[in-house]
Amino acid sequence: MKAPMKQAERHVESVLATLDILDCFLKDSLLTVKQLIDATGFTRNRVMRLAGTLVHKGYLSVDSGTGAFRAGPKVFALSRMFERNQGLASLVRPILRGLALKTGESVSLYARQGLERVVVAREEGTQAVRYTVTEGQHMDLHAGAGGKVLLAYSPAEVLEAVLKHPRLPQRTPQTTTNRERLLKELKRIRQQGYAVSIGERNPDACAIAVPLFDAASNLVGALGIAGPISRFTPPTRNAFAQLMLAAGLKISRQLGWEKA
């Protein structure tokens, strides 16, 4: 009997075909329809549909003189984000490791991608029972300390886009979904410089997060520490908050930020 296919092993053929089109531009910067047909083996009709979709979404653009295709602005935007996040991750990893060893709790670097946050780097704590997420995992902006820090310091249009959601996901009974209450929490985060969440994404987990800034005072990420609520007593939360603030300041200064 054939074993059922794991979800991670499933493929969408149209998506794979679209990625095959994009892969062609790893070797050549400007490609005609015929060159794409030769490179992929697709029919002209299929190449035109897939390339047209990529143009519509900004991943390809059309050369006005020749009608050939080239990589579009979305590709370069993703490239810049990858380079920035990877550079930031390399800088932050030793600090994550130091914090994990000092506190015993797991520490993560988050970055905003659209209306979500993604785990860019992660260092597991030394405690037997830990709060676990994985690098590359996507999560909400409105729930959890890391997400709220990113939301608190994001541009106004990002905040409005999140708040316009008809129904923010209620991850636990402690998740804030009320607009006015969420706005008050974000204001408090900006005033104190860090966020604390208790049971917002997981009913048994507590987290503390601080923002990271670059030389132009742009928000580039959030540094967060998380673990079981039972270990995050009020005195421990206060101590961890000061520890995270110091680490966040250190990283931001390494990125060229000067606190006003």
C-alpha positions, 0 to 999 in steps of 0.5 A: 500500500502506498504511503500517504504523501506528506503535506510538505511534499505536495506540489502545485504544478502551475506554481512549479511551472511559474518558478521554472519561468523565473529560474530562466532569469538566473542565467540571462537577464533578458529573454524572449518568448521563444527563448523561454519556450526553448528553455522550459519546453512549455507551449507558447500559450503556457509561456504567455499565460505564466509570464503575463501573470508574473508581469501583472504581479511585478515579478517580471517586466516587459522591455518596451523596445524588444518585447522581451521579459526581464526580472521585475521590481518584486524580484529585486525587492525580495533580493534586498529583503533577503540580503538585509535579513541574512546580514542582520541574522549573521550579526544577531546570532552570537547575541541570540546565543549569549542570551539563550545561555544566560537566561536558559530561554529561547531567543528569536529574531523576527522581521515583518513581511507584509502583514505577518512576521517571520522567524529569521533566526532562532537560538534554543534555550537550555531548559528541558521545557521550552517554547519552540518555533522554527526559523522561517515560520510565519506568525501574526503581527497582532498576537505575541510580543514580537509581532506587537513590537513590529506592529507598534513601530511599523508605518501607519499604513501597515497598522491600518491594514492589520486593523481593517481585517474583518476579524483578527484571529483569536489565537487564545482568550488572551489575544487582543482583537479589539481595535481600541485596546490594541491601539492602547497596547501599541502606544504603551509599547512605544512609550516603554520600548518593549512588549510583554505578552502572556498567553497571547499565542500559546496559553502557557507561554510568555514572551518579551520583545524589543525593536531593532533599528538601523542607521536611518532609524528604520525598524529592521526587526524585533528581538524576542525571548519566550518560555513557559509562563511558570518561569516568567514571574514578574521579577523575571519578566522585569529582569529579562526586559532590561536584558533585552533592552540592552541587547536591542540597543547593542544591535541597533548601535552596531547597525548605526542607529543613534538613540535620539 
